[in-house]
Amino acid sequence: MSIRVGIVGISGFGGGEALRLIAGHPSFELVYAAGEGSAGSRLAERFPGVPARLADVVIERWDPASLPPLDVLFASLPTGTSAEALARVPPEVKIVDIGGDHRYVDGWAYGLADIWPDRIAGKTRVANPGCFPAATLTALAPLLADGLIEPGNIVIDAKTGISGAGRGGADSRFGYAESNENLVPYGLLRHVHMPEIAETIERLSGGSAAGLVFTPHLVPMTRGLLVTVYARGRATTDRCLDAARRFYAARPFVRVTDRPPQTKWATGSNLAFVSYAADPERNLVIAMGVVDNLGKGAAGQAVQNANLICGLPETAGLDGAPVWP
């Protein structure tokens, strides 16, 4: 079965990772590529290693009025730039929005694939979670579902590689000279991902996420994301690990580990690693989550969501092992 797919924003890091995964997908056929600065270029000019069958695909200027016949469209556009244009895509074209414009928007499923696959399957509009929420919520979901932690006053300390900022950012702090040998906190108290994290915490727990603190940091590495989350609860470490193993028993991409996870474990993959450390006497639970910010944090989860909405095996095109070292 050949499913005709397109990618908007193909020259960015998220779009380029989607291209890599789709190029090796057993059912997806890339028939449309769109971008702004790269319009008019052949894929091989932007991605010299692209498979020969895709080399001559020409990147078009993004215009929803001129789409060819498509089954699925992946949109990898900066937050704030996709809502109006995607509203003009024909309803018969399924959309996975990797950007942030449609998270918890009416008519769009929130695509947290490892936690709510049944809410995604068969839908036509799916909003991918952000990269930080993907790691954070995967680590917290089993604890919230089992009532092992309080949903309020959770503190999230997050670290991400530079590619999480996207290829188009002009801010000098993302360049080599400013990011190398440097560690930078940003988005304090007002990061764009806070609302979706809080909303999901409340939906998983049935309680209030009041007092949520989320502090991301830019780390001088290309890709990878680690969150360390501090919550209140009386559970033991073993009980947290057991809850996660039961919660993710049938989920193909989540690994529950006794050891604190490392970003290298997930590089180039759609895997998520979670682990826990708890001290009941201190009413403290530490949850840790690791993803590749371009994999599970963006394009990998987008392909997983596309598999779900197309009725394909969830793992199609995503079976590759992480890159090591």
N, C-alpha and C positions, 0 to 999 in steps of 0.2 A: 504494500500500500504506500503510495506516495502522497504526502501532505505538503501542499505548496505554502511556503512560509516567506515572510519578508522581515527585514530588520531596518528600523529607523534609528539613526544615530550610530551607524555602523563603525564610524571612525574613532569613537570614544572607547575607553577601556571596557566598559560594560558591553557595548555593541560588538567590539572585537572579540571578547570572550564568548559571546553568544554565537558569533560566526564560527569560532573554533569548535564549539560543541555541536552546532548544527551540521558542520561539514562532515562530522563522523557519525551523525545520527542515522539509524537504519530506516527511518520512515520520513524524515523531513527533507524536503528539497528546497534549497534557497533559490527563489526566482526573482526576488526584489531586494535591493539594497538602496538606502537613502541616507543622505547626509547634507550638511551645509557646505563647509569649507572644502570637502572632498568631492563634491558633485562634479561629474564629468570624468572622473578617474576610473580606470579599471581596478577591480579588486586586487589584481596582482601588483599594481603599482603601490597600493597602500599596505598590502599584506603579501610580500614576496613569496612566503611559504604556503600560500593557499593552494588547495588541490587543483590540479590542472582543469578539471571540469568546471571550476568556478572562476578561473583566472580572468576570463573575458567579460564577466558580469560587470556592467557599468553602474557606478554609483549615481543615483538620480537625486535631483533636488526634491526635498520632502514636500509632497502635495497630496493630501488625502483624496483630492478629486481625480487624481490620475493613477490610482492604484491599479495594477493588473489583477486578474482573478487570484485571490489568496484564500487560504484556509485559516492561517494564523499570522498575526502581525506582532512582532516583538518591538516595543517602543523603549529605547534607551536614551531618554532626553532629560536635560536638567529639570529639576523640580520647578514648577511654575510655568513650563513652556509646552506642556502636552495636552492639557485639559480641553482647550478649545479645538485643537486640530483633531484629536482622537474622537471627539464628539461627532465629527463629520465622516468617520470611517463607516462604511456600510455595516448594518447590524449582523449580516451573515458572516462577517470576518471576525473570528475570535481574536481578542487582544490580551496580551500579557504586558502590563505597564511596569517596566523595571524602575522608572522614576517615581517621584513621590506625590503626584497630583491626585491619585485616586485611592489612597489608603483610608479605609473606613468611610468611603463615599457611597451613597445609596446607588444600588445597581451594580456595584463592584464587589466581588468576593475578595476578602483579605487572604492573600496567598501564602499563609504559613503552612507549607505543605506537609511537614512532618508531624504537625499537631492537629490540623483540621483538614485532612485530605478529602473527607466526605463532603465538606462544604465547598470544595473547589471542583470536584469531578462534574463534568457536564456543563459547567458555566461557560459563558461567552466573554465575560469581562473579569479579569483577575488583576489585582494590584499586588505586585511583589512587595514583601516587607523590605525595609531598609536593612543595611548590612549589620548595624549595631543591634537593632531589634531581633534579627535572625539569630545571633549568638546569645543575646540576653534571654529572650523568651524561650528558646530551646532548653536552656539551663534551668529556668524557673518553672516551666510548665508542670513537670511532675510534682514539684513541691507545692505549688499553688493548688493543683487538682486534688492532692491528698490532704490539704490543710496543714501541711508541716511547717509553713512559715506564715507570718502576718503579711498581708498585701500592702500595708502602709509603711512609710518610712524606709523603703528599700533604697540602698545606695549602690550605684553602678559606677565602677571605675573601668574605663574602656581604653584600649590601645589599638590603633589601626595603622596599617601601611599607607604610604602616600598615594597609591593608586585609587584609594577610596575617595579621593577628592575629585576624580575624573580627569580626563585628558585636557578638557577645555579651560580649566581654571587658570586665570592669569595672575593670581596672587603669588608673589615672589616666594612665600614661605614654602611652596611646594617644589621649588627648584632645588637642584642638588646642593648648591653652595649654602643655602639656608637650612635645609633639612638634614644634611649629613652631620653626624655627631651632635644631634640636637633632639630635644624632647619637648613638645609644645602642647599644653592644654588649650582647648578652644571651645566655643559654643557654650560657655558657662551659663547654667540656669535657664537657657532658652533654646537649646538645640532642637532642630526640626524633627528629630526622631522621638522626642519626649512624649508627644500626644499619643502616638500609636503604641508605645510601650505601656503607658498608663492605661489606655483603653483595653489592651489585651490582658494586662494584669487583672483588671476588674472583671473582664469576661471569664477568665479562667478561675478566679477565686470567688466571685460573687460579692467581694468586698470593695473597699475604697483604696485607691493607690495614693491617697494624700500623703504628702511629704516625700515623694519620689525625688531622688537626686541622681543626676546623670552627668558625668564628666568624661568627655572623650579626650584622647591625647593622640597627637600625631607622632609616629615612631619612624625613625629613618630606616625603613625597609620597604620593598616594593609592594608586597601583598601579604595579607594575613591579618587576623583580628582576634583579640583576646579580651574577654570581659571577666572581671572579678566582681561578684555581686554580694553585698552584705545585707542580710535580712535577720529578722527576729524569729526565733523558733526554738523549741525544746527537743527537736529530733536529734538522733545520733548520726554520725557519718554513715554507718552501715544502713540505717533506715532510709536516708536520703538516696544512697546508691541503689538500694533495693526498689524504692519507688520509681526511680528513673529507668531501671532495667525492666520493670513491669510495664511502665508507660510506653517505652519504645521497643517492646519485644518484637513487634511486627513491622517496625519501621526500618527500611533498608539503609538509611544514610546516617543514622545517629549512633555514635559509639559512646558507651558509658565506661569510663576508665577509673581505676583506683588511684592512678597517679594524676597530678596536676597536668592538664593538657598543654601542648606546645603548638605554636602557630605552624611550624614546619610540618606537623602531622597532616595538615589539611591542604597544603599548597597544591593548587591546580586541580582540586577535586570538589565534589558536591557534598563532602562529608562534614558533619558537625561532631565535635567531641565535647562531652560534658563530664564534670567531676564535682565532688563536694567535700567539704571539711566542716565539721560541726562540733560545737562545745555546748551541750545542754545546760551546764552549770552557769554559763555566761549568757544563755538565751541567744546564741549566735549560730547562724548557718551561713557558710560561704559557698556560693555556687559559682562554678567556673565554666565558661563556654568558649570554644575556639571554632572559627570558620575561616575559609578563604574569602576575603571580602569581595572578590570578583566571581567566586564560585557559588557556594551556598548563600553568600551575601548579595548576589546579583544574578548573573547569567545562569549559573547552575540551577538555582531554585526556579528561575524563570522557565528553563527547559523542563524541569520536574513538573511545574504547574501546567505547562503546555501538554505534557504527556497525560496528565490527569484530565484536562478538558477535552482531549481528543480520544480518550478511551484507550490509550496505549499503556503498556507496562510502565510503571512509574520510573523504572531504572533505565529505560531506553535511552541510549546515547550518553549515559552518565556512569557507566561501569568502570571507567578508567581509574587506576590507582593514583594516589598523590605523587607528586614529583619529589624525589629525595636524592641527594640533599638539596 
